[in-house]
Amino acid sequence: MSEPAAPYRDPPSPDAAKPYREVTFAGVLLGVIVGVVMTVSFTYAGLKLGFTVPASMVSAMLGWGVLRGLLRKGSIVENNINQTVAAAINVSSAGVIFTVPVLYLAATERARASAQVQAAARAAHLTVEEWIRAHPDRVQTIPTSFLMAIAAASLAGAVLGVLFIIPSRKQMIELERLVFPSGVATAAILKASGAGQKRARNLVYGILFAIAFATLQGLPGVMPTLPWRIPEDLDLSAALGIPAWFAVTLAVAGGLTSLGGGYITGRAGLVLMVGAVIGHWIVTPLVVSRGWIPAQAMANIHNVPATVVGAAREAAIEGRLGSWAYRNVTRPLGVGMLLGGSIASVILTAPMLASALKSIRQQRARGGSSQELSPTLMWGGIAAGFVVLFVAGYLGAPEVGVGRVMLAAVLSTAWMWLANIIVSITTGKTDNSPLSGMALITILITLTTLGRSAGGITVSVLMAVAVCVATGQGSDMMQDLKTGHLVGALPRRQQLTQLAVAWVGPLVSLLTLMLLAKKFVFGNDPLTAPQAQAIRAAIDIVAPPLDADDLQRSIAAATKVRYLVGAGAGLVMTLGAGGGLGVVLGLAMYLPMSVTLTYSLGCGLAVLTEKRFGRQWVEDVGVPISAGFLVGEGLAQVVLVGADLARVAMASGGAS
Amino acid sequence: MKRTVATWTLYAGMALTMVGGAGWPPSFNAVLLVGVVVLIAGVVLLRRAGAAGAEGDGESASGTIPAARDKIPALVTAIEGLIERAEGARLDDVARRPRARSARTSTRSRRRRRSGRGATASRATRP
């Protein structure tokens, strides 16, 4: 007869006494490095394409490569802190690139209307646009004090965005159990250590290839003595024997960004090609062939230097005709569609408003939790953030007056809180977050409060910067908390970590933007800044510019009609067909053909490789390499711009 | 078939609307009117075909990203599966409980499960 079994006791585990690795120096440092690199890269990519890739998944992949692969000690929750930090830093780039270029676009608009610029362009036998593109540093001038105000507004937005959303965690994640698809996908990567390391390797290969490619293409611009030249675009129109205004062009500079973006989006991105065909192969050729161009503009287009003769002269005029039609007809229609689509997206989120208000009521009834940040710290942070936002508004336009700036700051902060919850619920349910729509509403609220003066517009844009950064931070915090919930992280640690690094992103993105503004004119290829153009269009409709000549006034009037036509189409398509169709097609009409065609090529490649090698191959190899293209090329482009500016500064220093 | 016709009607409506809005001097002309009518017809057909919202964008935290809406049912199922698996074995549960030493199939594990201890501990969620 056997003895009765002794009660089971677990043997003591060697790790039982040790706390598991979570908030470690290595994890946070890696997150900061990855976050900063991605912010620099995605500021470039976002200005070029109108979207970026969420940092969470890329940093989670890299985290496995570095923490487990190189340091041999990473844990799931440590890698979760790494991705929380990286995403917290990178997410602000969206808020900055959607709104801040509005101010640069306004500066360019002023230059376009200036008699000096027009005279300089005539003297150089250039159109005004060509002259402006050649002199970005003389056109996009924003005072340093004002840049400080932008930085303060974006910092206030980053901190307020995190603090406003913290009380909603329990409600949205534990009680309502919102899906947050990206947060769940990141948790899946965090748990798949083996696949994570393989993806990390492919990501690094993609980054290295993109850096090499971009350097090869861009280095002759920095070192003119180098013997090779690679064009920025591959113009197939000439090779096919068709006029230059019928654009068939592939992007070379920034081409891997477009290709990678298309690959990551896959089949769904092919719909962009429909908008591009309508814009570039129907509308633009029709405008040129029917001569829908005002006489004075036609005269400027034909002002080609006398030295350019024969076929070259014809090609130059064809190019200018296409450029005029694209800039003044196709693009305003596309911007209008973006605007209408954004407004429709906000209308479609209206049911979320009821959810947001319900969520707030239930949070109040429930009280706090020991897992969350302390309420004292939270309210203190909110008060400090509000003060910084008010100071930013006042520094931006003191002529508006303390009382009105205070009113704008109060309204914007209240709207920011509500918008944050709406965007988080939308993200939680659908993975979409209508950031630029929220920025648009902020501008309309503040413009109504402050009036249509130049100061009023300035303060409105500053408040929109804060709201856009805040809503981005809020939805990212919630995605990260969902990921943390799934991998067993402590919410308070994640919240504190996000709060500690949230200020880094806006500064890095703003500095990158300022650097790029010295080399490129926003709103033009390669940095087209679509969302900022849509916001600028809304401002133009509400508060039209006053200082313009006859031609510009007539073009502005026509542009307004096109905005309205596009907005109507965007509203009907998005409200009727759903899914943000108006935004996508508007974006396709707005972006240059080189970007859309290369992007569509990426989408086609994704479809082909999935058919040939299967879905797993696409996820493990194709997508990480494509994400690497975005990170690597953006980073290399920004470094090249920095090197070029340093070269010019050294040359002028040597000359003086 | 219905969906394809509806989608292309929508695109044709958009093209006509855009051409109508492109004229110089700008005017609200007949082409624009026809375009708007065709556009609305496309929307109505699309809704009748039950395909509204089937494709489009997601303006994600980082911008306007066209998203594969037609893949969403499969995505939601996959996500629900992941959530169920993850929530069944959360790390804080693991941290609070003594670690299960042996594999799931071992006699001790089976005995423990019968006695109701350590049922949620899983290797998969251990950091």
Interface residues (C-beta under 8 A of the other chain):
Chain A: A5 Y8 D10 P11 S13 D15 A16 Y20 R21 E22 F42 G46 L49 G50 F51 T52 V53 P54 A55 S75 I76 V77 E78 N90 V91 S93 A94 F98 R177 V179 P181 S182 V184 A185 A187 A188 K191 T265 G266 R267 A268 G269 V271 L272 V274 I278 G279 I282 V283 L286 V287 W292 I293 P294 V329 T330 L333 S342 S345 T427 T430 D431 N432 S433 P434 L435 S436 G437 G472 S475 D476 Q479 H485 L486 V487 G488 A489 L490 P530 Q531 S554 A557 A558 V561 R562 V565 G566 G568 A569 V572 M573 T574 G576 A577 G578 G579 G580 L581 V583 V584 L585 L587 M589
Chain B: L10 Y11 M14 A15 T17 M18 V19 G20 G21 A22 G23 W24 P25 P26 F28 L32 G35 V36 L39 I40 G42 V43 V44 L46 R47 A52 G53 A54 E55 G56 D57 G58 E59 S60 A61 S62 G63 T64 I65 P66 A67 A68 R69 D70 K71 L75 V76 I79 L82 I83 A86 E87 R90 L91 D92 D93 V94 A95 P98 R99 A100 R101 R108 R111 R112 S115 R117 A124 T125 R126 P127
